[in-house]
Amino acid sequence: MCAPRTGAPPHGPRLATRRPRRSRRPPRISLLRTPRARSLILLAVLGAVVGAAGLYARVYTDLLWYAEIGDQDVYWTTLKWKVLAYGMVGVGTAGFMLVHLTFVEKVMASRFEERARVPKALRRIAYPIAAVAAGALTAAWLGRETSLQIALWTGRNDFGVTDPVFHRDVGFFVFTLPLYQQAADWLLATLAITGAATVAAYAAAGGLRRERSFVVVRGVRTHLLVLGALALVVLSWRYRLDQFALALPRAGAALPGAGYTEAHVRLPALKVLTGVSLGGAGVLLRAAVGRVPPLSMALAVGLALVATMAPALVSRPLERYVVEPQKLTRERPYLTAAITATRRAFALDRVASRSPTGSAGLSAADIAANRETVANVPLWDSNVLRPALNDLQSLGQYYGFPSTTLDRYTVDGAARTLTVAARQLDLQALGADGRGWTNPRFAYTHGFGAVAVRSTQTDRTGLPDLAQSGFDSGPNPLGLREPRVYFGEQPGATPPYVVVDSGRGEVDEPASGSQQPDYHYDGPGGIALSGFLRRAAFSARFGDLNLLLSETVTERSRILLHRNVGDRLRTLAPFLRWEERPQTVIVNGRVAFLFTGYTTSDHYPYSMPVRMGQSRVNYVRAAAHAVVDAFSGEVSIYTADSVDPILRAWRTVYPDLLRPASEMPPELRAHLRYPTALFDAQIKAYATYHAEATAFWNGSDAWERPRQLAGPVERAGDIRFPARTGGSRMRPGYVFARLPGERQARAMLAMPFTPRGRQNLVAYLAGSVGDDGRPHLALLSLPRNKLTLGPSQVTRQILATPEVSRRLELANRESRDLGKTSVDRTIVGVPRLVPVGDTLVQVQPVYLVAAGSGVPRLRLVAVQANGRVGYGGDVETALRRTLPRSSRRR
């Protein structure tokens, strides 16, 4: 028996007293106890209140504006789709992410809280904030486009045309495929954000450390594997959509759709990737519920790598040994499909082609038979005329002419070609005092009147011949009864609103400084500021407290919003692409602005994309016409192409917004012209896709817009232009003429073509509006066995003509000798090609600009026909000088 230890208690060993174990759990922290936290919460609450008030003010004032123009249903429909899209994207992302973060907390039992890097209370606050932030960012990224695409998808219909690869109706590519692509991108983004947040949450909760508990480790592993499987399922769907996207144009591709290599390599590879992604999702799900043999995992990864790398490995040998030796033969079916689809997408499949019927050239009989055409050739370029009008007819430093419109009006019982421009507000020239807060909002509220210039003639001094000018006095051939322009093309310096019928009179026309304006708006436009709530709402919308406090606003006052007519239309009908510059028309005694609205898409299979504004499109139709009254702001939108599938879809969404074309007043229909943006897109596509497959592939029949020599001339004789000596590209221009074989002259938007890299003329494309109100295209195909000079070649011939050169040299000598007291510079006008009989006549005016006023005078009209140059004071005189002397009789 062992002896007891020294000092042992007599009644047995003493039990050691254990100290209580300190808990590793961090102390509970109340976020509300710190002053900084309370301040942040208070600021957040105030921010939420201010944001809610701002949102309410925006919605309330928008409702008032839509009620003003009588289209509240449009607002509610648009709001419905926005709420649906933003809610679906934002709430879907936030909810999905929050569910998974909550699951993280469930997996991580409370007994493991002591190992967490972040306190549980803080995580519970951070998770909802992170989810809401992710939802908000995703909604901001995809919400607007998704709302428009969902609305368009609900009205989807068939085009009646199928693509050549998948044999699906074009409507699937235009209406459904973009929405599916956006949905797939949203799901992938949501899964990526959620996956990253889940990993971070597990790290914060200590779930990524080595644990003895198999339950925790398996829960984390299972959760992440399920997320990966979901991502692969969505990726498989995205690969399926990418197969259909092969029929769409891609940057750098030879064809605007799948070619031989894409159809035989890329498409099979995408099919394999679709299956591999689904197989990979199955492997991950199997791994989530049990073990997966390493060999199966390796096979799945290897198959995915092979499918991903196969296109790059196979496509080059296929191109080298299969396609290149007989490339045109291999690519011909796809090339033919691209040509057909591009023509159809840009309405180029109905071009009426004509050829000159005679070869005798222009004769005196042709001039007599086409007297209406000859008498209506415009002589004033807009870039020359508009500055002249600003100098001659502004009649006040707060007016200007932002644009001009060439049109036809009945004056003195006869149809005349006039250039019309509305005198609109331009406050940029006012001094600092005039541009204060009060004047632009209460006094300078509107423009006044319109100016009409006889486009085909001048006055006795060579200045523009004004058929209508001034304010209330003078001739009024246009029958203008309400001259005030409250809604127009507002420059950037214009405030976002004006208040009319206030306690201050509105400037109605230029007056002496001592005369107080006494006009008050008496039209139906605007929103009544009849109470404090409305004034407060508009003040909050614009962040302008002065509007609420100003005593100039009375109970009768009205506020005018969206006074820029383009902005007015884009706010009312944002689903249409509207013309950048409106057409100014005088209808029923009032100034109005006429727009064309376009339906566009970039998802038309096998169609070539072209740039239209800031985006690229490969389908366009002039689908609607809209007119905005300059005095009342009233908007009327009429259908122009009722068979367009995209417009039919939008009419399903907004059934009461667009009126039938039959309801357009005849006086407004008379001013319809061929749409400029449509024509510009068509000439870009037609320059290449007019050719058949072989010529297209070889590039032997590619066209381009010709170069023009126009602008200020520095020195006569050896003519030099100060910039771009090669000449700029011609822009489409309006002429009043008829093509060979036509009986009636029409307003045509025309563009000549030259071969790519050459200067001679090969074709002349003209667009006009038919009696049915629809646009029509006609092509004048010039003979290839006869050289026809192009615009720049003709201009050089004109300037090299001894008499023309002598006159230009004399003018420039006066400029050099007399300096700024005489002629400052000579301007060669933009060339216009006009069909007269079977001959294309080039007309090019020459102007002299005085140094003092800057107002141009028409010095000379030069024409070229029959290979000869004629000149004179008008087109007919110059044209007759191109004839042989024996045939110049009238």
Buried (B, 14 or more C-beta within 10 A) or exposed (E): EEEEEEEEEEEEEEEEEEEEEEEEEBEEEEEEEEEEEEEEEEEEEEEEEEEEEBEEBEBBBBBBBBEBBEBBEBBEBBBEBBEBBBEBBBBBBBEBBBEBBBBBBEBBEEEBBEBBEBBBEBBEEBBBEBBBBBBBBBBEBBBBEBBBBBBBBEBBBEBEBBBBBBEBBBBBBBBBBBBBBBBBBBBBBBBEBBBEBBBBBBBBBBBBBEBEEEEBBEBBEBBBBBBBBBBBBBBBBBBBBBBBBBBBBBEEBBBBBBBBBBBBBBBBBBBBBBBBBBBBBBBBBBBBEEEBEEEEBEEBEEBBEEBEEBBEEBBEEBBEEBBEEEBEEBBBBBBBBBBBBBBBBBBBEEBEEBEBEEEEBBBBEBBEEBEEBBBBBBBBBBEBBBBBBBBBBBBBBBBBBBBBBBBBBEBEEEBBBBBBBBBBBBBEBBEEEBBEEBBBBBBBBBBBBBBBBBBBBBEEEBBBBBBBBBBEEEEBBBBBEBBBBBBBBBBEEBBBBBBBBBBBEBBBBBEEEEEEBEBBBEBEBBBBBEEEEBBBBBBBBBEBEEBBEBEBBEEBBBBBBBBBBBBBBBBBBEBBBBBEBBBBBBBEEBBBBBBBBBBBBBBBBBBBBBEBEEEBBBBBBBBBBBBBBBBBBBBBBBBBBBEBBBBBBBBBBBEEBBBEBEEBEEEBBBBBBBBBBBBBBBBBBBBBBBBEBEEBBEEEBBBBBBBBBBBBBEEBEEBEBEEEEEBBEBEBBBBBBBBBEBEEBBBBBBBBBBBEEEBBBBBBBBBBBEEEBBBBBBBBBBEEEEEBBBBBBBBBBBBEBEEBBEBBBEBBEBBEEEEEEBBBBBBBBBBBBBBBBBBBBBBBBBBBBBBEEEBBBBBBBBBBBBEBBBBBBBBBEBBBBBBEEEEEEE
